[in-house]
Amino acid sequence: MRTVIEGGWVVAFDGTGHRVYEEGAVAFEGDRIVHAGGRHGGPADVRIDARGALVCPGFINTHIHPNGGGSDYLLLDESRNDWRSANYLSASAPLKGKVQPPDAAETAALRAFTLLHALRNGTTTVVDVGGLRGEWEGWVRQIETLGMRVYTGPSFRDHNIHTDAEGRLYYDEDAETGRRHFAEAKDFLRRYDGAAGGRVRGLVNPAQVETCSEPMLREAAALAAELDLPIHTHAGGNLLEFDRILKTGRKTPIAYLADIGFLTRRTLIGHGVFTTAHPWSHYPFGDDVQRLAASGATLGHCPYKYAKMAMTLNSFARYRAAGVNVALGTDTYPMDMVSEMRWAAVLARVVEGNYQACPPRDVFNAATLAPCRFLGRDDLGRLAPGAKADLLVVRLSHLGNGIYHDPIKALVDFACGRDVDTVIVDGKTLIRGGHALLVDEDAVYAQARAAVARGWERIPEWRPGGVGLDQIIPPAFPIERKR
């Protein structure tokens, strides 16, 4: 069956880059595109009117944690001032042995909400950089049901971060658990890579550069090479990590990873903010940006997550000019890749003091073509004959947006994820009219909210001092809760 989407602004790939066609068309049969560009004169079984809309490749989100986001509210923890730019530790460094993980039903609810939220905002390919553990068969079934494309694999590490009763951070070696989780990851990758008709693909996922020993990082890199899979780790994410690797490895995190052979063309580095290029690092020795460029590794940039903590990459434009492959991710909520493009562009211009830095084409490429390097795919991130039928219809011509002459600039400057009307993955329509077709989205939301609320209730059990959510991050205004 041939479906033709016509009449809109079509972002087609011409072999070297994106090209926009006014009143263009995209045609696909099964899971493959057969035409992208100007008008389509051939027959069609289904025709979709896209007048006033942008028809573009689905976005590839390179940084998602499928855990429901209950901890995101702790990122701006107002009760702590000593995290050295690592505010995520307010939710990820508990009292040892005190965390009660969500049960199977809660885990499923949180994962489903994360994927559906990302899908609704225009993400067609998710890179899962670590979330809830266990229930792996159920996780794969969820991906199959929701229809998305997900690169995933259990994360592993052999050091944990905890706080003591006084709230002081410490690293706790746990080699036995690290080996068990690494074995679990290998089993998952061998069992499920290629599942769900190829929409589940493996990702080797050592958690963070500071929580994995050098032997573990080397073994992870060897496993990725053996299985021909992409590999990810968090590095350059905060100053605590930066200082720890300087102390233990006598190098910056990026230099350390480069020297042990971890950085290759198939490597994704989550964040990469704190390097020799960042003024907060106060370490002008060597050039981490050039190291990244020389290795061919991809940087997964999550601008909004850092902006709300008063930080940013220094800068998107600088890394791109040096030859670094920069892709985009969201990390925390909202998982809105349209807004993330705007954040990336604006922050780069502020840092550079140059409003011509980071034009819309660069951030659009970062959300589409750039991730394909480390994924090893030339059939994603583009609309071209033979490419996968992963595409979006984004409504631009309405009063919520401005009058425009360039739809890509309009997307970056005006739009948001709520303007995504239609999401198609592998030729199957998953979102139409802004609503999910394959699942009950109201039920998904309600189940996830209940699971998150139970997690909030348990915060005093693992938090030093037994404080709760309202003490950690007080509401903007006093709230009179219902009784």
C-alpha positions as CSV (number, residue, x, y, z in Angstrom):
1,M,0.0,0.0,0.0
2,R,1.4,3.4,-1.0
3,T,0.7,6.4,1.2
4,V,1.4,9.9,0.0
5,I,1.7,12.9,2.2
6,E,1.4,16.0,0.1
7,G,1.0,19.8,0.0
8,G,3.3,20.7,2.8
9,W,6.9,21.8,3.3
10,V,8.8,18.6,2.7
11,V,12.3,18.3,4.1
12,A,13.9,15.8,1.7
13,F,17.5,14.5,1.6
14,D,19.4,15.1,-1.6
15,G,22.3,12.8,-0.9
16,T,24.4,15.4,0.9
17,G,22.0,17.4,3.0
18,H,18.4,18.4,3.6
19,R,16.5,20.4,1.0
20,V,13.0,21.9,1.5
21,Y,10.3,21.6,-1.1
22,E,7.3,23.9,-0.9
23,E,4.1,22.0,-1.7
24,G,6.2,18.8,-1.9
25,A,5.3,15.2,-1.2
26,V,6.6,12.1,0.5
27,A,5.4,8.6,-0.5
28,F,6.1,5.4,1.3
29,E,5.2,1.7,0.9
30,G,5.5,-0.6,3.8
31,D,8.4,0.6,6.0
32,R,10.4,2.4,3.2
33,I,10.2,5.8,1.5
34,V,9.8,5.6,-2.2
35,H,9.6,9.3,-3.0
36,A,10.6,12.5,-1.2
37,G,10.8,16.0,-2.7
38,G,8.6,17.6,-5.3
39,R,5.0,16.7,-6.2
40,H,4.2,13.0,-6.6
41,G,2.3,12.2,-9.7
42,G,1.9,8.5,-9.2
43,P,-1.0,6.5,-7.7
44,A,-1.7,6.4,-4.0
45,D,-3.8,4.2,-1.8
46,V,-3.9,6.8,1.0
47,R,-3.4,10.6,0.6
48,I,-2.7,12.9,3.6
49,D,-3.2,16.6,3.2
50,A,-0.2,18.4,4.8
51,R,-0.9,22.0,3.7
52,G,0.4,24.5,6.1
53,A,2.6,21.8,7.8
54,L,6.2,20.7,7.8
55,V,6.9,17.1,6.8
56,C,10.3,16.1,8.1
57,P,12.3,13.2,9.4
58,G,11.5,11.9,12.8
59,F,13.8,13.2,15.5
60,I,16.5,11.0,17.0
61,N,16.7,11.7,20.8
62,T,20.2,10.7,22.0
63,H,19.6,11.0,25.7
64,I,16.5,9.5,27.4
65,H,16.2,7.8,30.8
66,P,13.1,5.6,30.7
67,N,12.2,6.0,34.3
68,G,9.1,8.3,34.4
69,G,10.9,11.4,35.5
70,G,10.0,11.3,39.2
71,S,13.5,12.4,40.1
72,D,13.5,15.4,37.7
73,Y,11.9,17.5,40.4
74,L,15.0,17.0,42.5
75,L,17.4,18.5,39.9
76,L,17.0,22.0,41.4
77,D,17.3,20.8,45.0
78,E,17.1,23.9,47.1
79,S,18.2,22.1,50.3
80,R,21.8,21.4,48.9
81,N,24.4,23.8,47.6
82,D,27.5,21.5,47.5
83,W,26.9,19.2,44.5
84,R,29.5,20.8,42.3
85,S,27.1,21.1,39.4
86,A,26.0,17.4,39.9
87,N,22.4,18.1,41.1
88,Y,21.3,14.8,39.7
89,L,23.0,13.2,42.8
90,S,20.2,14.7,44.9
91,A,18.1,11.8,43.4
92,S,20.9,9.3,42.6
93,A,23.0,9.2,45.7
94,P,20.8,7.8,48.4
95,L,21.5,6.3,51.8
96,K,23.0,2.9,51.1
97,G,20.5,0.1,51.2
98,K,17.5,2.3,51.7
99,V,16.1,2.7,48.2
100,Q,13.0,0.6,47.5
101,P,12.9,0.2,43.7
102,P,9.5,0.3,41.9
103,D,7.7,-3.0,41.5
104,A,7.0,-4.6,38.1
105,A,3.8,-2.7,37.5
106,E,5.3,0.7,38.4
107,T,8.4,0.0,36.2
108,A,6.1,-0.8,33.3
109,A,4.0,2.4,33.9
110,L,7.0,4.7,34.1
111,R,8.7,3.2,31.0
112,A,5.5,3.5,29.0
113,F,4.9,7.1,29.9
114,T,8.5,8.0,29.0
115,L,8.3,6.5,25.6
116,L,4.8,7.8,24.8
117,H,5.8,11.3,26.0
118,A,8.9,11.3,23.8
119,L,6.9,10.0,20.8
120,R,4.2,12.6,21.2
121,N,6.8,15.3,21.0
122,G,8.3,14.0,17.7
123,T,10.9,11.5,18.7
124,T,10.8,8.4,16.5
125,T,14.2,6.9,17.6
126,V,15.1,6.8,21.3
127,V,18.6,6.2,22.7
128,D,18.1,4.8,26.2
129,V,21.1,5.9,28.2
130,G,20.0,4.0,31.4
131,G,16.7,3.7,33.3
132,L,15.0,1.3,35.5
133,R,16.4,-2.2,35.9
134,G,14.8,-5.6,35.3
135,E,11.7,-6.8,33.6
136,W,13.6,-6.9,30.3
137,E,11.2,-9.1,28.4
138,G,8.4,-6.8,29.3
139,W,10.5,-3.8,28.3
140,V,11.0,-5.2,24.8
141,R,7.3,-6.0,24.5
142,Q,6.4,-2.4,25.5
143,I,8.7,-1.1,22.7
144,E,7.0,-3.4,20.3
145,T,3.5,-2.3,21.4
146,L,4.2,1.4,21.2
147,G,5.8,1.1,17.8
148,M,8.9,3.2,18.4
149,R,12.5,2.6,17.5
150,V,14.7,2.2,20.6
151,Y,18.5,1.6,21.1
152,T,18.8,0.1,24.5
153,G,20.7,-2.2,26.8
154,P,21.0,-2.6,30.6
155,S,23.4,-0.1,32.1
156,F,26.2,-1.3,34.4
157,R,28.9,0.0,36.7
158,D,31.1,-1.3,39.5
159,H,31.0,1.8,41.7
160,N,28.0,3.4,43.3
161,I,27.5,6.9,44.8
162,H,25.8,7.2,48.2
163,T,25.4,9.8,50.9
164,D,26.0,9.1,54.6
165,A,23.6,10.2,57.4
166,E,25.1,13.7,57.3
167,G,24.6,14.0,53.6
168,R,28.3,13.6,52.6
169,L,28.9,11.9,49.3
170,Y,31.1,8.8,48.9
171,Y,31.9,6.3,46.2
172,D,31.3,2.6,47.1
173,E,33.0,-0.1,45.1
174,D,30.8,-3.1,44.2
175,A,32.7,-5.2,41.8
176,E,30.4,-8.3,42.3
177,T,27.2,-6.4,41.3
178,G,29.1,-4.7,38.5
179,R,30.1,-8.0,37.0
180,R,26.6,-9.4,37.4
181,H,25.0,-6.4,35.6
182,F,27.6,-6.5,32.9
183,A,26.8,-10.2,32.3
184,E,23.1,-9.2,32.3
185,A,23.8,-6.6,29.6
186,K,25.6,-9.0,27.4
187,D,22.8,-11.5,27.6
188,F,20.2,-8.8,26.8
189,L,22.2,-7.6,23.8
190,R,22.7,-11.1,22.3
191,R,19.0,-12.0,23.0
192,Y,17.1,-8.9,21.9
193,D,19.2,-6.9,19.4
194,G,17.0,-6.9,16.3
195,A,13.7,-7.6,18.2
196,A,10.4,-6.0,17.3
197,G,11.1,-6.3,13.6
198,G,14.4,-4.5,14.0
199,R,13.1,-1.6,16.0
200,V,14.9,-2.8,19.2
201,R,18.6,-2.4,18.7
202,G,21.4,-2.9,21.2
203,L,23.4,-0.3,23.0
204,V,26.4,-1.0,25.2
205,N,25.8,1.2,28.2
206,P,28.5,1.6,30.9
207,A,26.8,4.2,33.1
208,Q,29.3,6.9,33.9
209,V,33.0,7.4,33.4
210,E,33.4,7.9,37.2
211,T,31.4,4.9,38.2
212,C,33.1,2.4,35.9
213,S,36.6,1.1,36.5
214,E,39.1,1.2,33.7
215,P,38.9,-2.6,33.1
216,M,35.1,-2.4,32.9
217,L,35.3,0.5,30.3
218,R,37.8,-1.4,28.3
219,E,35.6,-4.6,28.3
220,A,32.6,-2.6,27.4
221,A,34.4,-1.1,24.4
222,A,35.6,-4.5,23.3
223,L,32.0,-5.9,23.6
224,A,30.7,-3.0,21.4
225,A,33.3,-3.8,18.8
226,E,32.7,-7.5,18.9
227,L,28.9,-7.1,18.5
228,D,29.2,-4.1,16.1
229,L,27.0,-2.0,18.4
230,P,27.1,1.7,19.5
231,I,28.3,2.5,23.0
232,H,27.4,5.3,25.4
233,T,28.6,6.7,28.7
234,H,28.1,9.9,30.6
235,A,31.3,12.0,30.7
236,G,32.0,15.7,31.2
237,G,28.6,15.9,32.9
238,N,29.6,17.7,36.2
239,L,32.6,19.1,38.1
240,L,32.5,16.4,40.7
241,E,33.1,13.8,38.0
242,F,35.7,16.0,36.3
243,D,37.7,16.4,39.5
244,R,37.5,12.7,40.4
245,I,38.9,11.6,37.0
246,L,41.6,14.2,37.3
247,K,42.5,12.7,40.7
248,T,42.3,9.0,39.8
249,G,43.3,9.0,36.2
250,R,45.4,12.2,36.1
251,K,43.6,13.3,33.0
252,T,40.3,15.0,32.0
253,P,37.4,12.5,31.5
254,I,37.6,13.0,27.7
255,A,41.4,12.5,27.6
256,Y,41.1,9.5,29.8
257,L,38.5,7.9,27.6
258,A,40.5,8.7,24.5
259,D,43.7,7.1,25.9
260,I,42.0,3.8,26.8
261,G,40.5,3.5,23.3
262,F,36.9,4.1,24.3
263,L,36.3,6.9,21.9
264,T,35.5,5.8,18.3
265,R,33.0,6.6,15.6
266,R,30.4,4.4,17.3
267,T,30.8,6.2,20.7
268,L,28.2,8.6,22.1
269,I,29.3,10.8,25.0
270,G,26.4,12.0,27.2
271,H,26.8,15.8,27.8
272,G,30.6,16.5,27.4
273,V,30.0,19.9,29.0
274,F,33.0,20.0,31.4
275,T,36.1,19.8,29.3
276,T,39.2,21.8,28.8
277,A,37.0,24.2,26.7
278,H,34.7,25.1,29.7
279,P,35.8,28.1,31.9
280,W,34.4,26.4,35.0
281,S,36.8,23.5,34.6
282,H,39.9,25.8,35.0
283,Y,42.0,23.2,33.2
284,P,43.5,24.7,30.1
285,F,45.9,21.8,29.5
286,G,45.3,20.0,26.2
287,D,42.3,20.2,24.0
288,D,39.4,17.9,24.7
289,V,37.3,19.3,21.8
290,Q,40.0,18.3,19.3
291,R,40.3,14.9,21.0
292,L,36.5,14.4,20.4
293,A,36.8,15.6,16.8
294,A,39.8,13.3,16.1
295,S,38.1,10.3,17.5
296,G,34.9,10.7,15.5
297,A,32.8,10.3,18.6
298,T,29.4,11.9,18.9
299,L,28.5,14.4,21.7
300,G,24.9,14.1,23.0
301,H,24.1,17.7,23.9
302,C,21.1,18.3,26.3
303,P,20.8,22.1,26.4
304,Y,17.7,22.6,28.5
305,K,18.7,20.3,31.3
306,Y,21.9,22.3,31.8
307,A,20.3,25.7,31.2
308,K,17.9,25.3,34.2
309,M,21.0,24.6,36.4
310,A,22.7,27.8,35.1
311,M,25.2,25.9,32.9
312,T,25.7,25.2,29.2
313,L,28.1,23.7,26.7
314,N,30.9,26.0,25.7
315,S,29.7,25.9,23.0
316,F,27.7,24.1,20.4
317,A,29.2,26.4,17.7
318,R,32.7,25.9,19.0
319,Y,32.4,22.1,19.0
320,R,30.9,22.0,15.5
321,A,33.6,24.4,14.1
322,A,36.2,22.0,15.5
323,G,34.6,19.1,13.6
324,V,32.9,17.4,16.6
325,N,29.7,15.6,15.6
326,V,27.1,17.1,17.9
327,A,23.6,15.5,18.3
328,L,20.7,16.5,20.6
329,G,19.0,14.8,23.5
330,T,16.5,15.9,26.1
331,D,17.6,14.0,29.3
332,T,14.9,15.3,31.6
333,Y,11.3,16.5,31.0
334,P,9.9,17.8,28.7
335,M,11.3,15.5,26.1
336,D,10.5,18.1,23.4
337,M,13.1,18.0,20.7
338,V,11.6,21.0,18.9
339,S,12.2,23.2,22.0
340,E,15.6,21.6,22.5
341,M,16.7,22.8,19.1
342,R,15.8,26.4,20.1
343,W,17.6,26.0,23.5
344,A,20.7,24.8,21.7
345,A,20.7,27.6,19.2
346,V,20.0,30.4,21.7
347,L,22.5,29.2,24.3
348,A,25.3,28.9,21.8
349,R,24.6,32.5,20.6
350,V,24.7,33.8,24.2
351,V,27.9,32.0,25.0
352,E,29.6,33.1,21.7
353,G,28.2,36.7,21.9
354,N,27.2,36.3,18.3
355,Y,23.6,36.1,17.1
356,Q,24.8,34.5,13.8
357,A,26.3,31.5,15.6
358,C,24.4,28.2,15.5
359,P,21.9,28.7,12.7
360,P,18.7,26.7,12.5
361,R,20.2,24.2,10.0
362,D,22.8,23.1,12.5
363,V,20.4,22.3,15.3
364,F,18.0,20.6,12.8
365,N,20.9,18.4,11.6
366,A,21.8,17.7,15.2
367,A,18.3,16.3,15.7
368,T,18.2,14.2,12.5
369,L,21.4,13.4,10.6
370,A,24.1,13.7,13.3
371,P,23.0,10.7,15.5
372,C,23.2,8.4,12.5
373,R,27.0,8.5,12.6
374,F,27.3,6.6,15.9
375,L,24.2,4.5,15.2
376,G,25.8,3.4,11.9
377,R,22.6,4.1,10.0
378,D,22.1,5.8,6.6
379,D,18.4,5.0,6.5
380,L,17.3,7.2,9.5
381,G,17.2,11.0,10.0
382,R,16.3,11.7,6.4
383,L,13.5,11.5,3.9
384,A,14.9,9.8,0.8
385,P,14.0,6.8,-1.4
386,G,15.1,3.6,0.5
387,A,15.2,5.3,3.9
388,K,13.0,4.1,6.8
389,A,9.5,5.6,6.8
390,D,10.0,7.5,10.1
391,L,8.5,10.9,9.7
392,L,6.6,13.8,11.2
393,V,3.9,16.2,10.2
394,V,4.3,19.4,12.2
395,R,1.6,22.0,12.1
396,L,3.2,25.5,11.7
397,S,0.5,27.7,10.2
398,H,-1.7,28.7,13.1
399,L,-2.0,31.6,15.5
400,G,0.2,30.0,18.1
401,N,3.2,30.5,15.8
402,G,4.4,33.5,13.8
403,I,4.1,34.3,10.1
404,Y,7.1,32.8,8.4
405,H,8.8,32.4,5.0
406,D,11.2,29.6,6.1
407,P,9.6,26.6,7.8
408,I,12.9,25.3,9.4
409,K,13.5,28.7,11.0
410,A,9.8,28.8,12.0
411,L,10.2,25.3,13.6
412,V,13.2,26.4,15.6
413,D,12.1,29.9,16.5
414,F,8.4,29.4,17.2
415,A,7.2,25.8,17.5
416,C,7.2,23.2,20.2
417,G,6.5,19.5,20.5
418,R,2.7,20.1,20.9
419,D,2.7,21.2,17.2
420,V,3.6,17.7,16.2
421,D,0.4,16.4,14.6
422,T,1.4,13.0,13.1
423,V,4.2,10.6,13.9
424,I,4.9,7.6,11.6
425,V,7.5,5.0,12.4
426,D,8.4,2.1,10.1
427,G,5.5,3.2,7.9
428,K,2.9,2.8,10.8
429,T,1.0,5.9,12.1
430,L,1.4,6.0,15.9
431,I,0.2,9.6,16.5
432,R,-2.5,11.3,14.6
433,G,-4.1,14.6,15.4
434,G,-1.7,14.8,18.4
435,H,-3.1,11.6,20.0
436,A,-1.8,8.1,20.3
437,L,-3.5,5.5,18.2
438,L,-2.1,2.2,19.7
439,V,-2.5,2.8,23.4
440,D,-4.8,4.5,25.8
441,E,-2.8,7.6,26.6
442,D,-5.0,8.7,29.5
443,A,-4.4,5.4,31.2
444,V,-0.7,5.6,30.5
445,Y,-0.6,9.0,32.1
446,A,-2.7,8.0,35.1
447,Q,-0.6,4.9,35.9
448,A,2.7,6.8,35.6
449,R,1.5,9.6,37.8
450,A,0.4,7.1,40.5
451,A,3.8,5.4,40.3
452,V,5.7,8.7,40.6
453,A,3.5,9.8,43.5
454,R,4.4,6.5,45.3
455,G,8.1,7.3,44.6
456,W,7.7,10.7,46.1
457,E,6.2,9.3,49.2
458,R,9.2,7.1,49.7
459,I,11.8,9.9,49.5
460,P,12.2,10.3,53.3
461,E,13.2,6.6,53.6
462,W,16.4,7.1,51.6
463,R,17.1,10.8,52.0
464,P,19.5,12.0,54.7
465,G,17.5,13.7,57.5
466,G,14.3,12.1,56.3
467,V,13.2,15.2,54.5
468,G,10.4,15.0,51.9
469,L,9.7,16.5,48.5
470,D,8.4,19.9,49.7
471,Q,11.5,20.4,51.8
472,I,13.8,19.4,49.0
473,I,12.3,21.8,46.4
474,P,9.5,24.0,47.9
475,P,6.6,24.9,45.6
476,A,6.7,28.2,43.8
477,F,3.8,29.4,45.9
478,P,2.2,27.9,49.1
479,I,-0.1,25.1,48.0
480,E,-3.2,24.2,50.0
481,R,-3.4,20.5,49.4
482,K,-6.8,18.8,49.4
483,R,-7.5,16.8,52.5
